[in-house]
Amino acid sequence: MSAARKLLAGALVAAAGCRIADIDYTGKQCPCPQGYACEPASNTCARSVTGDGPIPNDGPAPDGDAALPCAANGFFCDDFETGDLSRWTTSYLSPTVTLDVEKTNVSSGHFALDANVPAMPTGGAIAAAVEQFPPLSTGTFAVRAWFYLPQPLIHFDSVITMVQSGHVLTVDADDSSYWTFTEHTPTGSPPDEHSTTLAVTNAWTCVEVDYEFAKNGGAATVTLYLADKAAFATAAADPAATFGELRIGVSRADAGGDHVIVDDVVLATQHIGCN
């Protein structure tokens, strides 16, 4: 075979091995191929899980388990059935913490995320999966997940953190283990919002936080749902907040540490619900 024919044959083999699914369309302009959703706020593609199967490059879900269908207007979903954190942008891990996908305790399917921060001399440690996305500043940003608490959630240890440009919103629990919403703005920290619902241990709880961005000069609003019931709705302190990052797991622990198991995470641009 001539050198030219060998080169041509090699090119054909390479082309045969190239699949559209191998291309990462994250951040590219809509329209989007299968396995991606169009994020309306930015008109760009974001990784998603649909009824068509796992997102590209994740491979088949272990044990033949189906991928988590994304809710309406969902732009990121993970039930951890890949057996790892491959769907997430990154993870934040303080020294000595653990963040693993495990099979011992799950809400559905075969896998869940186990985030464990041991007791430490000082607070502020993190063991969280992190998803970054084009910043949202209009409409609704909703986060829903199922949580299992092997130990009491207290001292404002947080399980959900939404972040962008100095604005931080966390879902946590106060010193009496009541679910709370905590907000930090670039200029200060307004009073915490306390619910009358306990963060129970050793049971799965569906938690959702919906952030309605300000419009027409009004205030932004935050609603915390527990098992599909509104625990509270409150005006946010900063009407100009944006969010481009989610941290989930133990997104902040005090010196006493924290242990949280997470399953069935959904990020969307409308209310999600537990089903």
C-alpha positions as CSV (number, residue, x, y, z in Angstrom):
1,M,0.0,0.0,0.0
2,S,1.3,3.4,-0.9
3,A,2.1,6.0,1.7
4,A,-0.8,8.2,0.5
5,R,-3.3,5.2,0.7
6,K,-2.0,4.4,4.3
7,L,-2.6,8.0,5.3
8,L,-6.1,7.9,3.8
9,A,-6.9,4.6,5.6
10,G,-5.7,6.0,8.9
11,A,-7.9,9.1,8.5
12,L,-11.0,6.9,7.7
13,V,-10.4,4.8,10.9
14,A,-10.0,8.0,13.0
15,A,-13.2,9.4,11.5
16,A,-15.1,6.2,12.2
17,G,-14.1,6.4,15.8
18,C,-15.3,10.0,16.2
19,R,-18.8,10.4,17.5
20,I,-20.9,13.6,17.9
21,A,-21.4,12.6,21.6
22,D,-17.7,13.1,22.2
23,I,-17.9,16.8,21.6
24,D,-18.6,19.0,24.7
25,Y,-21.3,21.4,23.8
26,T,-21.4,23.1,27.3
27,G,-21.5,26.9,26.9
28,K,-22.1,26.7,23.1
29,Q,-25.0,28.7,21.6
30,C,-28.4,27.0,21.2
31,P,-29.8,24.9,19.5
32,C,-28.3,21.9,21.4
33,P,-27.9,18.3,20.5
34,Q,-29.3,15.3,22.4
35,G,-28.0,15.1,26.0
36,Y,-27.9,18.9,26.4
37,A,-30.6,21.5,27.4
38,C,-30.8,25.1,26.1
39,E,-30.4,27.4,29.1
40,P,-32.9,30.3,28.3
41,A,-31.1,32.9,30.4
42,S,-27.9,32.7,28.4
43,N,-29.1,30.9,25.2
44,T,-26.3,28.4,25.7
45,C,-26.2,24.6,26.0
46,A,-25.9,23.0,29.4
47,R,-25.4,19.3,30.3
48,S,-28.7,17.6,31.1
49,V,-30.1,14.1,31.7
50,T,-33.2,13.3,29.6
51,G,-35.3,10.2,29.1
52,D,-33.0,9.4,26.2
53,G,-30.4,8.1,28.6
54,P,-27.2,9.2,30.3
55,I,-25.4,12.4,29.2
56,P,-22.6,12.0,26.7
57,N,-19.3,10.6,28.0
58,D,-20.8,9.2,31.2
59,G,-21.3,5.7,29.7
60,P,-24.1,3.4,30.8
61,A,-25.5,3.7,34.3
62,P,-24.3,0.9,36.6
63,D,-26.6,-2.1,37.0
64,G,-28.7,-1.0,34.1
65,D,-30.4,1.7,36.2
66,A,-32.1,4.4,34.1
67,A,-30.8,8.0,34.3
68,L,-32.7,10.5,36.3
69,P,-35.2,12.4,34.0
70,C,-34.8,16.1,34.3
71,A,-37.9,18.1,35.3
72,A,-39.4,20.7,33.1
73,N,-36.9,23.4,32.5
74,G,-34.3,21.4,34.4
75,F,-30.8,22.2,33.2
76,F,-28.8,19.9,35.4
77,C,-29.8,16.6,37.1
78,D,-27.9,13.9,38.9
79,D,-29.0,10.8,40.8
80,F,-25.4,9.6,41.0
81,E,-26.2,6.4,39.1
82,T,-22.9,6.9,37.2
83,G,-21.3,5.8,40.4
84,D,-19.1,8.9,40.5
85,L,-19.1,12.7,40.2
86,S,-18.4,12.9,36.5
87,R,-21.5,15.0,35.8
88,W,-20.3,17.8,38.2
89,T,-18.0,20.6,37.3
90,T,-15.7,20.0,40.3
91,S,-15.8,19.4,44.0
92,Y,-14.6,21.4,47.1
93,L,-12.8,19.3,49.7
94,S,-11.2,20.6,52.9
95,P,-8.4,18.5,54.4
96,T,-9.5,15.3,56.1
97,V,-13.0,15.4,54.7
98,T,-14.5,12.7,52.5
99,L,-16.9,12.9,49.5
100,D,-17.9,9.6,48.0
101,V,-20.6,8.0,45.9
102,E,-21.8,5.0,47.9
103,K,-24.5,2.3,47.8
104,T,-25.3,1.8,51.5
105,N,-28.0,4.4,51.9
106,V,-29.9,5.8,48.9
107,S,-33.2,7.6,48.3
108,S,-33.7,5.9,44.9
109,G,-31.7,3.8,42.5
110,H,-28.4,2.3,43.6
111,F,-26.1,5.3,44.5
112,A,-26.1,8.5,46.6
113,L,-23.5,11.1,47.5
114,D,-22.0,10.8,51.0
115,A,-20.4,14.0,52.3
116,N,-18.6,13.8,55.7
117,V,-16.7,16.5,57.6
118,P,-15.2,15.2,60.9
119,A,-14.8,17.4,64.0
120,M,-12.0,20.0,63.5
121,P,-10.3,22.7,65.6
122,T,-12.1,25.4,63.6
123,G,-15.3,25.7,61.5
124,G,-15.7,26.4,57.8
125,A,-14.8,23.0,56.3
126,I,-16.5,21.9,53.0
127,A,-17.2,18.5,51.4
128,A,-19.4,19.4,48.4
129,A,-20.1,18.6,44.8
130,V,-20.0,21.8,42.7
131,E,-21.9,22.7,39.5
132,Q,-21.0,25.9,37.7
133,F,-23.3,27.3,35.0
134,P,-23.9,30.6,33.0
135,P,-25.0,33.1,35.7
136,L,-28.8,33.4,36.1
137,S,-30.3,36.8,37.0
138,T,-33.9,36.7,35.8
139,G,-36.8,34.4,36.2
140,T,-36.5,31.5,38.7
141,F,-33.5,29.5,40.0
142,A,-34.7,26.3,41.7
143,V,-32.6,23.6,43.5
144,R,-34.2,20.4,44.7
145,A,-32.5,17.4,46.4
146,W,-33.2,14.6,48.8
147,F,-31.2,14.6,52.0
148,Y,-30.5,12.0,54.7
149,L,-28.9,13.3,58.0
150,P,-27.0,10.7,60.0
151,Q,-26.3,13.3,62.6
152,P,-28.2,16.4,63.7
153,L,-27.9,19.4,61.4
154,I,-27.2,22.4,63.7
155,H,-25.0,25.5,64.2
156,F,-26.0,26.7,60.7
157,D,-24.2,23.9,58.9
158,S,-25.4,24.1,55.3
159,V,-26.4,21.5,52.8
160,I,-27.1,23.8,49.8
161,T,-25.1,26.9,48.8
162,M,-25.9,29.2,45.8
163,V,-23.1,31.6,45.0
164,Q,-22.2,34.5,42.6
165,S,-20.2,37.7,43.0
166,G,-20.2,38.0,46.7
167,H,-23.8,36.9,47.2
168,V,-24.2,33.7,49.1
169,L,-27.5,31.9,49.9
170,T,-27.5,28.8,52.0
171,V,-30.0,26.2,53.3
172,D,-29.0,25.1,56.7
173,A,-30.4,24.5,60.3
174,D,-30.2,26.6,63.4
175,D,-28.9,25.6,66.9
176,S,-32.3,23.9,67.5
177,S,-32.2,21.9,64.3
178,Y,-34.9,23.9,62.6
179,W,-34.4,24.4,58.8
180,T,-33.2,27.9,58.0
181,F,-32.3,30.2,55.1
182,T,-29.2,32.3,55.4
183,E,-28.2,35.1,53.1
184,H,-24.9,37.0,52.8
185,T,-24.7,40.0,50.4
186,P,-21.6,42.0,49.3
187,T,-22.6,44.6,51.9
188,G,-23.6,42.5,54.9
189,S,-25.6,39.6,56.4
190,P,-29.3,40.2,56.9
191,P,-31.2,38.2,59.6
192,D,-31.7,34.5,59.1
193,E,-35.1,33.1,58.2
194,H,-36.1,30.3,60.5
195,S,-38.8,27.7,59.7
196,T,-40.8,25.7,62.2
197,T,-39.8,22.4,60.7
198,L,-37.1,20.2,62.2
199,A,-34.3,18.8,60.1
200,V,-34.9,15.2,61.2
201,T,-32.2,12.6,61.4
202,N,-32.1,9.1,59.9
203,A,-34.8,9.8,57.3
204,W,-34.9,11.1,53.8
205,T,-36.3,14.6,53.3
206,C,-37.1,16.4,50.0
207,V,-35.7,19.9,50.2
208,E,-36.2,22.6,47.5
209,V,-35.3,26.3,47.5
210,D,-36.8,28.6,44.8
211,Y,-35.2,32.0,44.2
212,E,-37.4,34.3,42.2
213,F,-35.3,37.1,40.9
214,A,-36.4,40.7,41.3
215,K,-38.5,42.3,38.5
216,N,-40.0,45.7,37.9
217,G,-38.1,47.2,40.7
218,G,-39.4,44.9,43.4
219,A,-37.7,42.5,45.7
220,A,-36.4,39.0,45.0
221,T,-38.1,36.3,46.9
222,V,-37.0,33.0,48.4
223,T,-39.2,30.1,49.2
224,L,-38.1,27.0,51.0
225,Y,-40.1,23.8,50.4
226,L,-39.9,20.7,52.7
227,A,-41.6,17.6,51.3
228,D,-43.5,19.8,48.8
229,K,-44.8,22.1,51.5
230,A,-43.7,25.8,51.7
231,A,-41.8,26.2,55.0
232,F,-41.5,29.9,54.4
233,A,-41.4,32.6,51.7
234,T,-39.3,35.7,52.3
235,A,-38.0,38.8,50.5
236,A,-34.3,38.5,49.7
237,A,-32.1,41.4,50.9
238,D,-30.3,41.9,47.6
239,P,-32.5,42.7,44.5
240,A,-29.5,42.5,42.2
241,A,-28.2,39.0,43.0
242,T,-27.1,36.5,40.3
243,F,-26.1,32.9,40.7
244,G,-23.7,30.8,38.7
245,E,-22.6,28.1,41.1
246,L,-24.2,25.5,43.3
247,R,-22.5,23.6,46.1
248,I,-24.3,20.6,47.6
249,G,-23.4,18.1,50.4
250,V,-21.7,19.7,53.4
251,S,-21.3,23.1,51.9
252,R,-20.2,24.5,55.2
253,A,-19.6,22.8,58.6
254,D,-18.8,24.3,62.1
255,A,-16.0,22.8,64.2
256,G,-18.2,19.9,65.3
257,G,-18.4,18.6,61.7
258,D,-21.3,17.4,59.7
259,H,-22.4,14.3,57.8
260,V,-25.0,14.5,54.9
261,I,-26.1,12.0,52.2
262,V,-27.6,13.5,49.0
263,D,-29.6,11.9,46.2
264,D,-31.7,13.0,43.1
265,V,-30.4,16.6,42.6
266,V,-32.2,18.8,40.1
267,L,-31.4,22.4,39.0
268,A,-34.1,24.2,37.0
269,T,-35.6,27.5,36.0
270,Q,-39.0,26.8,37.5
271,H,-40.4,25.1,40.6
272,I,-39.5,21.4,40.6
273,G,-41.4,19.5,43.3
274,C,-40.4,16.2,44.9
275,N,-41.8,13.8,42.2
